[in-house]
Amino acid sequence: MSDLTKIPVTVITGFLGAGKTTLIRHLMQNPQGKRLAILVNEFGTLGVDGDILKSCADENCPLENIVELANGCICCTVADDFIPTIEALMALPQRPDHILIETSGLALPKPLLKAFDWPAIRSRITVDGVVAIADAEAVAAGRFAPDVAAVDAQRAGDDALDHETPLSEVFEDQIACADIVLLSKADLAGEAGLAAARAVIEAEAPRRLPVLAMTDGLIDPRVILGLNAAAENDIDARPSHHDGHDDHEHDDFASVVVTLPEIADPDSLVAAIQRLAREQHILRVKGYVALSGKPMRLLVQAVGERVRHQFDRPWGADPRQSQLVVIAEHHHIDADAIHRILGA
């Protein structure tokens, strides 16, 4: 089977809260005449990102074309989860023209690329490209810079940046595996921040990569779809910290699902989440909250102390149950403290 008859797959990777779901929503709204299918891999059992995308389903990407894999990284569960799911998408009555894969924020992309060489699927799909999304403001602040001295100069006194961390290795592996890098939240980073972030990416990348700025997931789909990279064929050109290891673990990270009663004041919830980031080193919070007297679900998403919330759709027949997924490095997870601070 020639590459022209294979279904192209775009792998969208990036750190927690970088903007992967926002980009995919934009692609769903601008499919360029393509029938899309989407595979979402969540970290934790509460599938917030998948639910967001399902609410955007339309004739170009119907509900049955959006599949979630939760509570397990697809690069670690290839045989059990990933391969059967891809086969199911390819067996849909109307074959998709393009498949988008949103990895979890903790996923290492290279093991996933290796899965595309599995006999069951390698003759039928090809990796059109790997898109890495990096938070421009965070990268500009030196949170993932490979030069420790530069990090210390930028953020003096932050002991967490005095050594190599699992988070930095995830970031570096995602950049090393990419065909194109999108710097998200460009509006928050500003021109100076974008220049600083671009310099970090260029220093980290093992080869010259296109690096483009993006705000709110808005970018011409033609720039990132149709790359024809066949990334599964040049895996050796995409170095990883885990090269030479047969497997890898995600035990460095853990999640807690918190169920809350209805709340009356979203500002109090925002303050509690910001307190979690400061006191418990929480990386990411996401989920839905029931607001007293409001028929709409309140979508809450936080990266560190930056918290965003908006109404997304009516609860409808769904139970009005507020649930948040809280993600942190394993040694920082204190479930009792998280429940106490959030008032659960």
C-alpha positions as CSV (number, residue, x, y, z in Angstrom):
1,M,0.0,0.0,0.0
2,S,1.5,3.4,-1.0
3,D,1.7,6.3,1.4
4,L,-1.0,8.1,-0.7
5,T,-3.6,5.5,0.3
6,K,-2.6,5.4,4.0
7,I,-4.6,7.4,6.5
8,P,-2.5,10.3,7.8
9,V,-2.2,10.7,11.5
10,T,-1.1,13.9,13.3
11,V,0.3,13.5,16.8
12,I,-0.3,16.6,18.9
13,T,1.9,16.6,22.0
14,G,2.8,19.2,24.6
15,F,3.1,19.8,28.3
16,L,0.1,20.0,30.7
17,G,-2.1,22.9,29.7
18,A,-0.1,24.0,26.7
19,G,-3.3,24.2,24.5
20,K,-3.6,20.9,22.7
21,T,-7.4,20.6,23.1
22,T,-7.9,24.3,22.1
23,L,-5.9,23.6,18.9
24,I,-7.9,20.5,18.1
25,R,-11.2,22.4,18.5
26,H,-9.9,24.9,16.0
27,L,-9.0,22.1,13.5
28,M,-12.5,20.6,14.0
29,Q,-14.1,23.9,13.1
30,N,-11.8,24.3,10.1
31,P,-11.3,20.7,8.7
32,Q,-10.3,21.8,5.1
33,G,-12.9,19.4,3.7
34,K,-11.5,16.4,5.6
35,R,-13.5,14.0,7.7
36,L,-11.6,13.8,11.0
37,A,-11.3,11.3,13.7
38,I,-9.8,12.1,17.1
39,L,-8.1,10.0,19.8
40,V,-7.7,11.7,23.1
41,N,-5.4,10.3,25.8
42,E,-6.1,11.6,29.3
43,F,-4.1,11.4,32.5
44,G,-6.5,10.4,35.2
45,T,-9.9,8.8,35.0
46,L,-12.0,11.9,34.4
47,G,-12.1,12.6,30.7
48,V,-12.4,16.4,30.6
49,D,-10.6,17.0,27.3
50,G,-12.5,14.3,25.5
51,D,-15.8,15.7,26.8
52,I,-14.8,19.2,25.5
53,L,-14.2,17.8,22.0
54,K,-17.3,15.7,22.0
55,S,-19.3,18.9,22.6
56,C,-17.9,20.2,19.3
57,A,-18.8,17.1,17.2
58,D,-20.3,17.8,13.8
59,E,-20.7,16.2,10.4
60,N,-17.0,16.5,9.7
61,C,-16.1,14.8,13.0
62,P,-19.2,13.0,14.3
63,L,-19.4,11.8,17.9
64,E,-18.5,8.2,17.0
65,N,-15.2,9.5,15.6
66,I,-14.0,10.9,18.9
67,V,-12.5,8.3,21.2
68,E,-11.0,8.6,24.7
69,L,-8.4,6.5,26.4
70,A,-8.2,7.5,30.0
71,N,-6.1,6.4,33.0
72,G,-3.2,5.1,31.0
73,C,-0.6,6.5,28.7
74,I,-1.1,5.2,25.2
75,C,2.7,4.9,24.7
76,C,2.7,2.4,27.6
77,T,-0.4,0.4,26.6
78,V,0.1,0.0,22.9
79,A,-1.1,-3.6,22.4
80,D,-4.0,-3.3,24.9
81,D,-5.4,0.1,24.0
82,F,-3.8,2.0,21.2
83,I,-3.7,-0.6,18.4
84,P,-7.3,-1.8,18.9
85,T,-8.5,1.8,19.0
86,I,-6.8,2.8,15.8
87,E,-8.1,-0.3,14.1
88,A,-11.6,0.6,15.3
89,L,-11.3,4.2,13.8
90,M,-10.0,2.8,10.5
91,A,-13.0,0.4,10.4
92,L,-15.6,3.1,10.7
93,P,-18.4,2.9,8.1
94,Q,-17.1,6.2,6.7
95,R,-13.3,6.0,6.8
96,P,-11.7,9.2,8.2
97,D,-9.5,11.3,6.0
98,H,-7.2,12.3,8.9
99,I,-6.8,11.1,12.5
100,L,-5.7,13.5,15.2
101,I,-4.1,12.1,18.4
102,E,-4.0,14.3,21.5
103,T,-1.5,12.7,23.8
104,S,-1.6,13.3,27.6
105,G,0.6,16.1,28.9
106,L,2.8,13.4,30.4
107,A,3.3,11.3,27.3
108,L,6.6,10.7,25.6
109,P,6.0,10.8,21.9
110,K,8.8,8.5,20.6
111,P,7.4,5.2,22.1
112,L,4.1,6.1,20.5
113,L,5.7,6.6,17.1
114,K,7.3,3.2,17.4
115,A,3.8,1.8,17.7
116,F,3.0,2.8,14.1
117,D,5.5,0.1,13.0
118,W,3.2,-2.6,14.4
119,P,2.2,-5.1,11.6
120,A,-1.5,-4.7,12.3
121,I,-1.5,-1.0,11.2
122,R,1.8,0.0,9.6
123,S,0.5,-0.6,6.0
124,R,-2.6,1.4,6.6
125,I,-1.6,4.6,8.4
126,T,1.3,7.0,8.4
127,V,2.4,9.7,10.8
128,D,1.8,12.8,8.8
129,G,3.6,14.9,11.5
130,V,4.3,15.4,15.2
131,V,3.1,18.8,16.4
132,A,4.6,19.9,19.8
133,I,2.8,22.8,21.6
134,A,4.9,24.8,24.1
135,D,3.5,27.4,26.4
136,A,5.5,30.5,25.2
137,E,5.2,32.4,28.5
138,A,6.4,29.4,30.5
139,V,9.3,28.6,28.2
140,A,10.3,32.2,28.1
141,A,10.4,32.2,31.9
142,G,13.0,29.4,31.8
143,R,11.0,26.7,33.3
144,F,12.3,24.1,30.8
145,A,15.6,25.6,29.7
146,P,18.4,23.0,29.4
147,D,21.0,25.5,30.8
148,V,20.7,25.4,34.6
149,A,22.8,28.5,35.0
150,A,20.5,30.4,32.8
151,V,17.5,29.1,34.7
152,D,19.1,30.2,38.0
153,A,19.7,33.7,36.5
154,Q,16.1,34.1,35.3
155,R,14.4,32.7,38.4
156,A,16.9,33.1,41.3
157,G,15.9,31.3,44.5
158,D,13.6,28.7,42.9
159,D,15.1,25.5,44.3
160,A,12.9,23.4,42.0
161,L,14.9,24.5,39.0
162,D,18.4,23.6,40.4
163,H,18.3,20.1,39.0
164,E,17.0,18.1,36.1
165,T,13.4,17.1,36.7
166,P,11.1,14.6,35.1
167,L,9.0,17.5,33.7
168,S,12.0,19.0,31.8
169,E,12.8,15.6,30.3
170,V,9.2,15.3,29.1
171,F,9.4,18.7,27.5
172,E,12.8,18.0,25.8
173,D,11.6,14.7,24.4
174,Q,8.5,16.3,22.9
175,I,10.6,19.0,21.2
176,A,13.1,16.4,20.0
177,C,10.3,14.3,18.4
178,A,8.5,17.2,16.7
179,D,8.2,18.2,13.1
180,I,6.8,21.6,14.0
181,V,6.6,23.5,17.3
182,L,3.8,25.9,18.1
183,L,4.3,28.5,20.8
184,S,1.0,28.9,22.4
185,K,-0.4,31.9,24.4
186,A,1.7,34.3,22.3
187,D,-0.5,37.2,23.5
188,L,0.6,36.6,27.1
189,A,4.3,36.1,26.2
190,G,4.7,39.3,24.1
191,E,7.4,39.8,21.5
192,A,10.2,39.6,24.0
193,G,8.8,36.4,25.5
194,L,8.3,34.8,22.1
195,A,11.9,35.6,21.1
196,A,13.2,34.1,24.4
197,A,11.0,31.0,24.0
198,R,12.0,30.5,20.4
199,A,15.7,30.6,21.4
200,V,15.1,27.9,24.0
201,I,13.3,25.7,21.5
202,E,16.1,26.2,18.9
203,A,18.8,25.3,21.4
204,E,16.9,22.2,22.5
205,A,15.9,20.9,19.1
206,P,18.2,18.2,17.5
207,R,17.5,19.7,14.1
208,R,16.1,22.9,12.6
209,L,12.4,23.0,13.2
210,P,9.7,25.5,12.2
211,V,8.6,27.4,15.3
212,L,5.4,29.4,15.0
213,A,3.5,31.6,17.4
214,M,-0.2,30.9,18.2
215,T,-2.9,32.4,20.3
216,D,-6.1,30.6,21.3
217,G,-5.3,27.7,19.0
218,L,-5.7,29.8,15.9
219,I,-3.4,28.7,13.1
220,D,-4.0,27.9,9.5
221,P,-4.6,24.1,9.4
222,R,-2.7,23.9,6.1
223,V,0.5,24.7,8.1
224,I,0.2,21.6,10.4
225,L,-1.8,19.1,8.4
226,G,-0.4,17.5,5.2
227,L,3.3,17.6,6.4
228,N,3.9,14.1,4.9
229,A,6.6,13.6,7.4
230,A,6.2,9.8,7.6
231,A,7.7,10.2,11.1
232,E,7.5,6.5,11.7
233,N,10.3,6.0,9.2
234,D,12.9,8.4,10.8
235,I,12.5,7.6,14.4
236,D,16.3,7.4,14.9
237,A,16.5,11.2,14.0
238,R,14.3,11.9,17.0
239,P,16.4,11.4,20.1
240,S,14.9,10.7,23.6
241,H,16.1,10.6,27.2
242,H,14.7,7.1,27.2
243,D,16.6,5.7,24.2
244,G,18.0,2.3,25.0
245,H,15.3,1.6,27.6
246,D,12.7,-1.0,26.8
247,D,10.0,0.8,28.7
248,H,9.4,3.9,30.8
249,E,7.3,4.8,33.7
250,H,5.0,7.7,34.6
251,D,5.2,7.1,38.4
252,D,6.7,10.6,38.7
253,F,3.1,11.9,38.3
254,A,-0.2,11.2,40.1
255,S,-3.7,12.5,39.9
256,V,-6.5,12.9,42.4
257,V,-10.2,13.2,41.4
258,V,-12.1,15.6,43.7
259,T,-15.9,15.6,43.9
260,L,-17.4,18.9,45.1
261,P,-20.8,20.2,46.1
262,E,-22.4,23.0,44.2
263,I,-20.6,26.2,44.7
264,A,-22.0,29.8,44.9
265,D,-18.8,31.7,44.2
266,P,-16.4,30.8,41.5
267,D,-13.8,33.3,42.7
268,S,-13.4,31.3,45.9
269,L,-12.7,28.2,43.9
270,V,-10.2,30.1,41.8
271,A,-8.4,31.3,45.0
272,A,-8.4,27.7,46.3
273,I,-6.8,26.4,43.1
274,Q,-4.2,29.1,43.2
275,R,-3.5,28.1,46.8
276,L,-3.0,24.5,45.7
277,A,-0.4,25.6,43.1
278,R,1.5,27.7,45.7
279,E,1.4,25.3,48.7
280,Q,1.0,21.8,47.1
281,H,3.0,22.4,43.9
282,I,0.0,21.3,41.8
283,L,0.7,21.4,38.0
284,R,-2.8,21.1,36.5
285,V,-6.5,21.2,37.5
286,K,-9.3,20.6,35.1
287,G,-13.0,19.6,35.3
288,Y,-16.6,20.7,35.6
289,V,-18.3,22.5,38.4
290,A,-22.0,23.1,39.2
291,L,-22.7,26.7,40.1
292,S,-25.7,27.3,42.3
293,G,-28.7,28.7,40.3
294,K,-27.0,28.2,36.9
295,P,-28.1,25.6,34.4
296,M,-24.7,25.6,32.5
297,R,-21.6,23.6,33.4
298,L,-18.7,25.6,34.5
299,L,-15.5,24.4,32.8
300,V,-12.5,25.0,34.9
301,Q,-8.9,24.7,33.6
302,A,-5.8,25.7,35.5
303,V,-2.1,25.6,34.8
304,G,-0.2,26.4,38.0
305,E,-1.8,29.6,39.4
306,R,-3.4,30.6,36.1
307,V,-7.0,29.6,36.3
308,R,-9.6,30.0,33.5
309,H,-13.3,29.2,33.7
310,Q,-16.2,29.5,31.4
311,F,-19.7,28.0,30.9
312,D,-19.6,25.4,28.1
313,R,-23.1,23.8,27.9
314,P,-26.2,22.9,30.0
315,W,-26.0,20.0,32.3
316,G,-29.0,18.5,30.6
317,A,-29.5,14.9,31.6
318,D,-26.1,14.7,33.2
319,P,-26.0,14.7,37.0
320,R,-25.0,18.1,38.4
321,Q,-21.8,16.7,39.9
322,S,-18.7,18.9,40.3
323,Q,-15.5,17.0,39.7
324,L,-12.0,18.2,39.3
325,V,-8.8,16.3,38.3
326,V,-5.7,17.5,40.2
327,I,-2.3,16.5,38.8
328,A,1.1,16.9,40.4
329,E,4.4,15.2,40.6
330,H,4.0,12.0,42.7
331,H,6.1,13.2,45.6
332,H,3.9,16.3,45.9
333,I,0.5,14.7,45.9
334,D,-1.3,15.0,49.3
335,A,-4.9,13.9,48.7
336,D,-6.0,15.0,52.1
337,A,-4.6,18.5,51.7
338,I,-6.1,18.8,48.2
339,H,-9.5,17.9,49.4
340,R,-9.2,20.2,52.4
341,I,-8.2,23.2,50.4
342,L,-10.8,22.7,47.8
343,G,-13.5,22.2,50.5
344,A,-14.4,18.7,49.4
